[in-house]
Amino acid sequence: MIPGAPKADNPEDYIAQLDGWRLATVEALRAAVKAAASLDERIKWTHLVYFSNGPVLLIRAEAERVLFGFWRGKRLRHIEPRLKPGGKFELATMVLREGDAVDETIATELVRAAVALNREVGDPSKPSA
């Protein structure tokens, strides 16, 4: 288990376990994601994961940071250079700490571009995608 990460069965329970800057950050990211596209929001791998033709993005609250990551994030770095590559499936993640924020316009552009990539290229969790 990730230190400081909520244990939840659904997104509402996940949010209910947060407070302070982490709550504000996750709520802002979640609102931007939901406004940008119609995605299936679930708890997967102990954090918020959003799906459209496979996983698109994640929001993960930890004790000292909030992660905003995209499965095809390596292809989105031209939109947001704070996305740092790592992991599988072209994953790139932005690390947000207290006082950091993501502009709503940038978040919207990232989400829409990530959804478009899944539509064009396919499910990023499949080996052939």
C-alpha positions in Angstrom: 0.0 0.0 0.0 1.2 3.5 -0.8 1.8 5.6 2.4 -1.0 8.1 2.9 -3.1 6.8 0.1 -6.8 6.3 0.8 -8.3 2.8 0.8 -11.6 2.9 -0.9 -14.0 0.9 -3.0 -15.5 3.8 -4.9 -14.5 7.3 -6.0 -16.7 9.1 -3.4 -15.1 7.1 -0.5 -11.7 7.9 -1.9 -12.4 11.6 -2.0 -14.0 11.5 1.5 -10.7 10.3 3.0 -8.7 13.3 1.8 -8.3 16.7 3.5 -6.4 19.9 3.1 -4.4 20.7 0.0 -4.7 17.0 -1.2 -8.5 17.2 -1.2 -8.5 20.6 -2.9 -6.0 19.3 -5.6 -7.8 16.1 -6.2 -11.2 17.8 -6.4 -9.9 20.4 -8.9 -8.3 17.7 -11.1 -11.4 15.5 -10.9 -13.7 18.4 -11.9 -11.4 19.3 -14.8 -11.3 15.6 -16.0 -15.1 15.2 -15.8 -15.7 18.5 -17.6 -13.2 17.6 -20.4 -14.7 14.2 -21.4 -17.2 11.5 -20.6 -15.0 8.9 -18.9 -15.6 5.8 -16.8 -14.3 6.7 -13.3 -13.3 3.8 -11.0 -11.0 2.8 -8.2 -8.3 0.6 -9.8 -4.8 -0.1 -8.4 -5.9 1.8 -5.2 -6.5 5.2 -6.9 -8.8 7.0 -9.3 -8.5 5.7 -12.8 -10.4 7.0 -15.8 -11.2 4.8 -18.8 -12.2 5.4 -22.5 -11.1 2.5 -24.7 -8.7 1.4 -22.0 -7.1 3.4 -19.2 -6.6 7.1 -20.0 -5.4 8.8 -16.8 -5.0 8.4 -13.1 -5.2 10.7 -10.0 -3.4 9.3 -7.0 -3.2 11.0 -3.6 -0.3 10.1 -1.4 0.9 11.5 1.9 3.1 14.2 0.5 2.0 14.5 -3.2 -0.8 14.0 -5.7 0.0 12.3 -9.0 -1.8 13.2 -12.2 -0.7 10.7 -14.8 -1.6 9.6 -18.4 -1.1 6.2 -19.9 0.1 7.9 -23.2 1.6 10.8 -21.3 4.9 10.6 -23.2 3.0 11.8 -26.2 1.5 14.7 -24.2 4.6 16.3 -22.9 4.3 19.1 -25.6 1.1 20.2 -23.8 2.6 19.9 -20.2 6.3 19.6 -19.8 5.9 18.6 -16.1 4.8 15.2 -17.2 7.7 12.9 -16.4 8.0 9.5 -18.2 8.1 6.3 -16.3 6.5 2.9 -16.0 4.7 1.0 -18.7 2.4 2.0 -21.6 4.1 5.3 -22.3 3.0 6.5 -18.9 4.0 10.0 -17.8 3.0 11.6 -14.5 3.0 15.0 -13.1 3.9 15.3 -9.4 2.0 17.9 -7.5 2.9 19.0 -4.0 1.3 21.5 -1.6 1.0 24.8 -3.5 1.2 23.3 -7.0 -1.7 23.4 -9.4 -2.6 22.5 -12.9 -4.3 25.1 -15.0 -7.8 24.0 -15.9 -7.2 24.8 -19.6 -4.1 22.6 -19.7 -5.9 19.8 -17.8 -8.7 19.9 -20.3 -6.3 19.8 -23.2 -4.4 16.9 -21.7 -7.6 14.8 -21.1 -9.0 15.5 -24.5 -5.7 14.6 -26.2 -5.4 11.4 -24.2 -8.9 10.3 -25.0 -8.3 11.0 -28.7 -5.1 8.9 -28.6 -6.9 6.0 -27.1 -9.6 6.3 -29.8 -7.0 6.5 -32.6 -4.3 4.1 -31.4 -6.3 1.7 -29.2 -6.2 0.5 -25.6 -2.8 1.4 -24.2 -2.8 -1.5 -21.8 -2.9 -4.0 -24.7 0.5 -5.1 -26.0 -0.3 -4.3 -29.6 -1.5 -0.7 -28.9 
